Amino acid sequence: MAEKITSGSANFEMTLNEIIESALDKVNMVAYGQNPSPQNYTKAKREINMILKSLVDKGVRLWQVKRLGLKLTASTERTSGGDVYTCTLGHTSSADTEPGTGVLWKMYWKLAGTAGAAAWATDTAYTCIADFLLDEDVLSVEKAKLFRTTGQSYDDVTIRNFFRYADIEDRQATGASFELCVHKISPQYRCYLYPQPDSATNYALELWLARKLQDFDSEDDHGDFPVRFYQYFVFRLAYNMSGNCEPDFRESLRLEADRLLDEAISSDIPDNEVTSRRSAYSIGANSKHRY
């Protein structure tokens, strides 16, 4: 019996061009292997990116989870009127926030700090150890831990929404942080630790973040999702492009796309199941922290 010959590879992917060609071939808008018209290509590219975005609302977890180790940066200290102040909320300074004299200064500063700090100045960015921005590709904050650098141990940090932070009366309290309040502001998340860390060297923050799916921008881009979802994208794109087809045929495309999506999703491994085949992108059916 002849030896079975295989390719030796298992890295099949489809480019944006190939997905569009396959989808348009199914609705007879282009012969397979031929290029679509510029108008159809532009429309198909827009539609497929809309399909990507729509998966967020379906709760489909295709994006990757990434771990971020965050080193804390000490709050700015400044001298004003002979006293030293520590920044308690990041901001760009103005006369209203001048420590000790501005009408809003207590919202942004507290009377504390080390002698010899530089003088306060207006129109200057000042930072606080307890608030920071995440990268624009972050979709949600899934888990947070406070790392104690001295004892090499982790403490749980509860993730809250921004309204919880608004309800905290003493936001300038210091200690080992046990809450992380997150606020989605376009296009990023701004995060607030409570209480404010009392040291920039004794603690670090570990975050588990879900990132957004990356768009299809150019014709050679591959999908930012597992291979088993390609068939869904082909059929769903075919349905979206089939406006001139018979209703029964369009419905058959939609049903097949829905079936393929359900099939692909069903391959997810539950969070409580231990397996070496665990999906790299499964973080639960619904994110609790997409604020």
URDAHU-V11069 format. One record per residue. N is the residue number from 1. PHI is phi in whole degrees, 0 to 359 (NA if undefined). Layout:
BEGIN
{{N/PHI} {N/PHI}}
END
This chain:
BEGIN
{{1/NA} {2/294} {3/292} {4/289} {5/256} {6/237} {7/287} {8/82} {9/238} {10/215} {11/240} {12/300} {13/219} {14/239} {15/274} {16/305} {17/302} {18/292} {19/296} {20/296} {21/298} {22/296} {23/292} {24/290} {25/296} {26/291} {27/248} {28/58} {29/266} {30/198} {31/287} {32/302} {33/95} {34/262} {35/273} {36/290} {37/295} {38/305} {39/294} {40/292} {41/296} {42/298} {43/295} {44/296} {45/297} {46/296} {47/296} {48/291} {49/289} {50/292} {51/297} {52/304} {53/293} {54/294} {55/294} {56/298} {57/291} {58/279} {59/77} {60/281} {61/265} {62/264} {63/289} {64/272} {65/267} {66/233} {67/260} {68/237} {69/266} {70/246} {71/280} {72/278} {73/247} {74/302} {75/295} {76/293} {77/245} {78/218} {79/259} {80/210} {81/61} {82/88} {83/251} {84/255} {85/234} {86/244} {87/290} {88/244} {89/202} {90/301} {91/191} {92/257} {93/289} {94/208} {95/300} {96/290} {97/254} {98/298} {99/303} {100/88} {101/233} {102/294} {103/294} {104/247} {105/299} {106/288} {107/283} {108/237} {109/220} {110/226} {111/281} {112/187} {113/148} {114/260} {115/302} {116/97} {117/295} {118/295} {119/286} {120/294} {121/219} {122/280} {123/56} {124/229} {125/279} {126/241} {127/241} {128/238} {129/299} {130/266} {131/230} {132/201} {133/256} {134/261} {135/298} {136/292} {137/276} {138/282} {139/269} {140/201} {141/259} {142/262} {143/203} {144/219} {145/224} {146/263} {147/262} {148/271} {149/289} {150/283} {151/266} {152/54} {153/230} {154/244} {155/245} {156/291} {157/239} {158/279} {159/269} {160/236} {161/271} {162/297} {163/293} {164/297} {165/297} {166/296} {167/275} {168/283} {169/282} {170/259} {171/289} {172/267} {173/298} {174/239} {175/155} {176/274} {177/296} {178/231} {179/225} {180/235} {181/263} {182/244} {183/228} {184/276} {185/241} {186/296} {187/256} {188/230} {189/265} {190/251} {191/244} {192/229} {193/269} {194/222} {195/294} {196/295} {197/306} {198/273} {199/203} {200/269} {201/254} {202/277} {203/226} {204/218} {205/241} {206/248} {207/240} {208/249} {209/241} {210/263} {211/262} {212/287} {213/293} {214/279} {215/289} {216/273} {217/253} {218/236} {219/296} {220/263} {221/293} {222/267} {223/289} {224/271} {225/198} {226/298} {227/302} {228/295} {229/272} {230/299} {231/298} {232/301} {233/296} {234/297} {235/289} {236/292} {237/294} {238/301} {239/297} {240/297} {241/265} {242/261} {243/302} {244/264} {245/271} {246/297} {247/305} {248/296} {249/293} {250/299} {251/296} {252/295} {253/294} {254/296} {255/297} {256/293} {257/298} {258/297} {259/296} {260/295} {261/293} {262/300} {263/295} {264/293} {265/294} {266/295} {267/282} {268/298} {269/259} {270/304} {271/299} {272/268} {273/256} {274/269} {275/199} {276/283} {277/260} {278/302} {279/296} {280/281} {281/235} {282/275} {283/235} {284/115} {285/289} {286/218} {287/281} {288/270} {289/235} {290/272} {291/275}}
END
